[in-house]
Amino acid sequence: MTLETTGPAAALDRYMVANIAAEPVIVEGSGATVTDEDGRTYIDLEAGPGVVSVGHCHPRVVAAVREQVGRLTQSPGRFYSRLSWGLVKRLSELTDGHLSKAFIANSGAEANDGAIKVAIKHALESGKKGLGILAFDHGFHGRLSLGLSLSGYAARKSGFGPYASFPGIVHLPPPYRYRLGKRDYLAEIESALRTRVAGEAAILISEPIWCVGGVYGPPADFWPRVAELCRKHGITLIFDEVFAGFGRTGKMFSYQHFDVQPEIMTFAKAVGGGLPLAGYIATEEVGSALEVGDHFTTFGANNQVGVAAGHAVLDILEEERLVERSAEAGRRFLDGLTRLKSKHLCIGDVRGYGLMLGVELVRDRASREPAAHFARQVQAALMDAGVLVSITGTYGCVLRITPPLVISDDQIDESIAAFDAAFSRCKEQK
């Protein structure tokens, strides 16, 4: 195999569809650090994004993949796999057995697509008089047709005509309290059920904690009240744990911060340890709506290498206590960032759960005008200092911090110092 190892990285665009691509070219990773082709190392506060929660190239994941590659890479499509069955059983146990019927897929977008599909069939079998789907502004559920339709981002849908226009979806205001203030969000959901949903609502899908939309969570009683409303109206509640799942927020799944249980949970990213692995898991009642032949994917549960990696990830999370580590490290990071807020007026808000943190940058604290350009300047300054961080949020002004859960205290402290210097440097350049 011949690799292009010289020349400007921008030349790679010749063969790639336009995407968010930037230098440097990363070629190696270990734990919470990555190395570029020039040999420079960086603290990785992105993790893929949110993929390598157990760390880049964790030895247990590498060993599991190597062993499985030498045994069986792809199971024939119509035969059982004890490896896949065992992974689903372990996932069910992580929900205390509440969710027990799973479908293994390849990506978060595909997982959400499948979850909506099974929920629609269940609704039809239950005699629903409408198939309305409730989703949230600022929510994100993937970039395929249905996922984009569910996502509350107009900019992401621009230029695609009807591609992101799945019928029956109604978007609701999320509890983004920093920007939308204190409101009766439940009353707005009830109003939408009366005035905006055609017929009846059958499904409500959301991230329990909004990550791509800006990293924020709801009041403690929000999801229990929403779940009660869903039960009252016979609405299937789907939680999208694609980004937040598997210890990211200091709980195994982010919905476990709240006293609530979904009927379906979708997952992806971290479960594969860097390999494509995703899916949904539903209650027995909802999951049983699909019959043989209703839903299938070539890889998914047949991809034995990805499934083997998934087992290794679950082992690592348990044996290295990474869920607890996420909570502890997250508090350290959040405390450091909060101290910076008292020093730098460009920081409008600091928030997060575990190692899913957001720093919202503003031009003025009183008006809360988003500082998207300043956020990009800070991102560039951080990269110069050897720290990689992503930008997220509907307004493009939230620095999103989602490092591998194995990040050390020293790396956290070094990152906070880099943030401090970057805010000062970019403020002087304004």
C-alpha positions, 0 to 999 in steps of 0.5 A: 500500500502506497501512502501520500506522506509528503506535500501540503495537507490541503492537497488531500481535498482533491480526493475527498468530498468537501468536509470540515478538514483541517491541518494538522494530519494526525497519525498516532494516538495513545490515551488522551494524546495524539501525534501529527505527521511532524511528530508534534503531540497534542492533548485531545479534548475532542476524542473523535468526537466523543468516540475514544472514551477509553483512550486512543489505541487502548491495549485491551481494544487493540488486543481484542480486535487483533484476536478477532481479526484472526478468527472471524471478521464478518458473520454470515448474515442469517446466522446467530453470533454468540459474541453479538448476543453477549454484547446485547445482553450486557447492554441490557444489564446496564439498563437494569434489564428495562431495555432488552430488545436490541438492533446492532448498527454502524453509526448514530444516524443509522441507530436513530433511523432504526429507532424511529422505524420500530417506534412507528410500527409499534404505534401503528400496532397500538392503534395510534390515530396519528404518527406525529414525532416530537423533537427539539430545536438545537437537537442533533440526531445525524446527517442522513435524511431522517436524522437531519429532519429530526435535528433542530438546525436549519443551517444543516438542512440548507440546500437539500430540498426535501431531503431533510423534510420527513413528514410529521415532525414538530420541533419544540423549544429545549430548556436552553436556559442560558439563552431561552431563559426560565420558561414553562417548557412542559406547557409548550410541549402540551400546547404543541400536542394540542395545536401543532401535531397532526392527529396524535403524537406517537414519538418523542426523541431527544438527547437527555443532555444536549451536546451538539446543540451547546452542551446543556442539560434541563432542570432536574424535574424536566425529564420525569415530567416529560416521561409522565406526559408521554405515558399519558398520551401513549408516546414512545420516549426515545433517548439519543445517547449517541454522544453522551453514553458510556460514561461520558457524563459521569453516569453510564448513560446520561438519562441516569442523571434523571429519575426516568426510563426511556422506551428506546435508547440509541447508542454509538460512538464510544461503544466501539472504542474507535470502530464503527458500532452502534444500535438501539435497544428497546423495551420488550414491548416496543422492540418486538414490533419488528418481525423477521425481515423488517430491518437489516444491515449488512454489518452491524451485529455481523461485524464481529471485529466491531462487536469484539471491540465493544466487549473490550470497551465495556470491560475497560469501563468497568475494570478501570472505573472510567464512569466514576473517573469521568465524574471526578475528572469532570469536576476538576475540569469544571472547577478550573474553567469556572475560575477562568470565568471570573477572570475572562469576561468573554466567557458567558457560561461554563457548564457540563456533566462529567467530561462533557463540558461547554464554555460559551463565549460571548461578545458581551455578558449583558447582551449574551451576543454569541462570539463565534469568530472569537471562538475560532480564534481561541480554538486556533490558539489552543491548537498552537499551544498543543490542545485540540478542542471542538466548537459546537452549538447552534450559534457556533460559540461553544467550546466543547470539551469531550476528552478520553475518560482516561485524561490525567489530572496533569493533562486537565491542569495543562489544558486549563492553563492553555485556555487561560493563555488563549483567552488572554492572547485572543482578547489582545488581538480583538 
